[in-house]
Amino acid sequence: MIFLTFIITIFHDITSIGFKKLFKKSKISVKRREFFKKSFDIGATSLILATNLKAMDNARHLELEAVDIKIDNLKKPYKIVQISDVHIGGLIDKKFIANLVKKINILNADVVVITGDLVDTKLEFAKPALDELRNIKTLYGTYFIVGNHEYFHGVAPIISYVNSLGIKTLENETVYIGEKDFGFNLAGVYDRFGFKYGSYIPDIDETLKNCDNSPIVLLAHQPKYLKDLVDTKNIDLVLCGHTHGGQIFPFNFLVKLEQPYVKGLHQHNETTQVYVNKGTGFWGPPMRLGASSEISILNLKV
């Protein structure tokens, strides 16, 4: 709230200076100038209040983002539902997750993927909310990869507990989705924070070693992980999160300095596309401005 107030105040002050210079050159009376200034101040104050309230309201509502993605050599279409950066803890509680699961189940997904930062508190406090994920219904299962925040709260126990819910954690490994010869490889790596952590390190060679000639969809928490790869010629689509789409304008410009992609679908190179989910929950303040909370519906097309 302080940040948004600060930004609006800066624009208010800059504009006020401009008006003062114009007024000096005009014949507008002092009384009318004072009236204009008070009106402008009230307007700025109203904008601060409205912006903060809107940002808090945005964080409470989930939007569906449906995207068609053409995949070369795919034999039949598939629907992937992606959630990311839920950040269970604090205001992201059991009720929030139960509501999220209901929305997911309406979509009749072939596969649901969770691309990291699911847990953002001690596991013991997250368990009631995590338990709601048992109720996700899909044709070929639900899959999870760790994000950087899982490293802060215990990677091993979080992976173990998520697996106990019937959700498969992809730990530098690949599973085959669909009927034989008509499906695709779903691969998942540890987060690149593992390089700093000293274990649970992403290894793309290990991850893809058992892939067949079917298309490959890779789950990688940070878009920046693409820079760690020598090439991506065998990878058709990469699904990421981490950025929150900037979460609160104008942080999206700062995120762009750190990550190659902030949100949405991008053509990374001739063979590889990238989709970045803006985050299903929020981190820090329960606010979003210019980047809605998202459930992604990714329709893979032949």
Salt bridges, closest charged atoms under 4 A:
ASP13 OD1 - HIS12 ND1 3.03
ASP41 OD1 - HIS12 NE2 2.72
ASP41 OD2 - LYS37 NZ 2.94
ASP57 OD1 - ARG60 NH1 2.98
ASP57 OD1 - HIS61 ND1 3.67
GLU65 OE2 - LYS278 NZ 3.17
ASP72 OD1 - LYS70 NZ 3.41
ASP85 OD2 - HIS87 NE2 3.86
ASP85 OD2 - HIS221 NE2 3.88
ASP85 OD2 - HIS244 NE2 3.46
ASP117 OD2 - HIS87 NE2 3.64
ASP117 OD2 - HIS221 NE2 3.30
ASP120 OD2 - HIS87 ND1 2.98
ASP120 OD1 - HIS149 ND1 2.93
ASP120 OD1 - HIS153 NE2 3.05
GLU132 OE2 - LYS94 NZ 3.97
GLU173 OE2 - LYS168 NZ 3.24
GLU206 OE2 - LYS209 NZ 2.93
ASP228 OD2 - ARG192 NE 2.90
GLU258 OE2 - LYS224 NZ 2.79
GLU294 OE1 - LYS278 NZ 2.85
